[in-house]
C-alpha cells in the first residue's frame, strides 16, 4: 500500500515539475525573443548581429563599471584626506 502511495506521489511530483519546466522554458524563450528584437531594433548597428551587439553592450558596461569604481575610490580617498586635514587643523587650533 505504501508503495502504491509513493508511486502516486511520484507521478504527481513529475507532473508538477514537468509543468513548471514547460512554463519556465516558455517564459524564458518569450523574454529572449523580446530582448533580441529590442537589441536588433534599437541597439545593433547596421550589419551588426544581435550577438555582436550584446557583446559590445557588455564590454561597454564593464568599462563603465570600472570607471565608476575608480571614481568612487578617488572620492573616498579625497574625503579621507579632507577629514585628516580637518582633524589636523583642529589639533593645531589650540596651539596658536
C-alpha positions as CSV (number, residue, x, y, z in Angstrom):
1,X,0.0,0.0,0.0
2,X,2.8,2.4,0.9
3,X,4.5,1.6,-2.4
4,X,1.4,2.5,-4.4
5,X,1.0,5.7,-2.5
6,X,4.7,6.6,-3.1
7,X,4.2,5.8,-6.8
8,X,1.2,8.1,-7.0
9,X,3.1,10.9,-5.2
10,X,6.0,10.5,-7.6
11,X,3.6,10.8,-10.6
12,X,2.1,14.0,-9.1
13,X,5.6,15.3,-8.5
14,X,6.7,14.5,-12.0
15,X,3.6,16.2,-13.4
16,X,4.1,19.4,-11.3
17,X,7.8,19.6,-12.1
18,X,7.2,18.9,-15.8
19,X,4.5,21.6,-16.0
20,X,6.8,24.1,-14.1
21,X,9.6,23.4,-16.6
22,X,7.3,24.0,-19.6
23,X,6.2,27.3,-18.1
24,X,9.7,28.3,-17.3
25,X,11.0,27.5,-20.7
26,X,8.1,29.3,-22.4
27,X,8.6,32.5,-20.3
28,X,12.4,32.4,-20.8
29,X,12.0,31.8,-24.5
30,X,9.5,34.7,-24.9
31,X,11.8,37.0,-22.9
32,X,14.7,36.1,-25.1
33,X,12.7,36.9,-28.3
34,X,11.7,40.3,-26.9
35,X,15.3,41.1,-25.8
36,X,16.7,40.1,-29.2
37,X,14.1,42.2,-31.1
38,X,14.8,45.2,-28.9
39,X,18.5,44.9,-29.4
40,X,18.1,44.3,-33.2
41,X,15.8,47.4,-33.4
42,X,17.4,49.9,-31.1
43,X,21.0,48.8,-30.3
44,X,22.5,46.9,-33.1
45,X,24.4,48.9,-35.7
46,X,24.0,48.5,-39.4
47,X,25.0,45.0,-40.3
48,X,25.9,44.0,-36.7
49,X,24.5,40.7,-35.4
50,X,22.4,40.6,-32.3
51,X,25.1,38.6,-30.5
52,X,27.8,41.1,-31.5
53,X,25.6,44.0,-30.3
54,X,25.1,42.2,-26.9
55,X,28.8,41.6,-26.6
56,X,29.5,45.3,-27.4
57,X,27.0,46.3,-24.8
58,X,28.5,44.0,-22.2
59,X,32.0,45.4,-22.9
60,X,30.7,49.0,-22.6
61,X,29.0,48.2,-19.3
62,X,32.2,46.6,-17.9
63,X,34.2,49.7,-18.9
64,X,31.6,52.0,-17.3
65,X,31.5,49.9,-14.2
66,X,35.3,50.0,-13.9
67,X,35.3,53.8,-14.4
68,X,32.6,54.3,-11.8
69,X,34.5,52.1,-9.3
70,X,37.7,54.1,-9.9
71,X,35.8,57.4,-9.5
72,X,34.2,56.1,-6.2
73,X,37.7,55.2,-4.9
74,X,39.0,58.6,-5.8
75,X,36.1,60.3,-4.0
76,X,36.6,58.1,-0.9
77,X,40.3,59.0,-0.8
78,X,39.6,62.7,-1.2
79,X,37.1,62.5,1.7
80,X,39.6,60.8,3.8
81,X,42.2,63.4,3.1
82,X,39.7,66.2,3.8
83,X,38.8,64.6,7.2
84,X,42.5,64.1,8.1
85,X,43.2,67.8,7.3
86,X,40.2,68.9,9.4
87,X,41.4,66.8,12.3
88,X,44.9,68.2,12.0
89,X,43.6,71.7,11.8
90,X,41.5,71.0,15.0
91,X,44.6,69.7,16.8
92,X,46.6,72.8,15.8
93,X,43.8,75.3,16.6
94,X,44.6,75.5,20.3
95,X,48.4,75.8,19.7
96,X,48.2,79.4,18.3
